[in-house]
Amino acid sequence: METINNEDRKGYDLSELILGLPNLNKAYLSVKRNKGSGGVDEMEVGQLGDYLRRYKYELITKILNGNYHPNPVRRVEIPKGKKRNLGIPTVVDRVIQQAIS
């Protein structure tokens, strides 16, 4: 029987850590706590829990296979001295960003 040593697994440990359910749950709770607006898909933070329960394994598989593409960012002008643009990612993309950080 062939074994896999640590040399063969380079790069896997980090992705497993990022996409592990404990880390994704922590990321979800962080996004939920921060509230905020929905992105271009108009999904609100309140809808996020149901979405992730239903599609979490599909989302994880897409990321691991390299098939996940973040959605476009919604632009909103905010007054800050002069008006400036603020980018608002979708709540799903925020969970993934939070999981990575």
NORZI-V395908 format. One record per pair of residues at least 12 apart in sequence whose C-alpha atoms are under 6 Angstrom apart, sorted by the first residue. I is the first residue (numbers start at 1). J is the second residue. Records with the same first field share a line. If there is no record, write none. Layout:
BEGIN
I=J, J
END
This chain:
BEGIN
18=99, 100
24=99
27=95, 98, 99
28=95
32=45
38=90
39=74, 88, 89, 90
40=74
73=87, 88, 89
74=87, 88
75=87
END
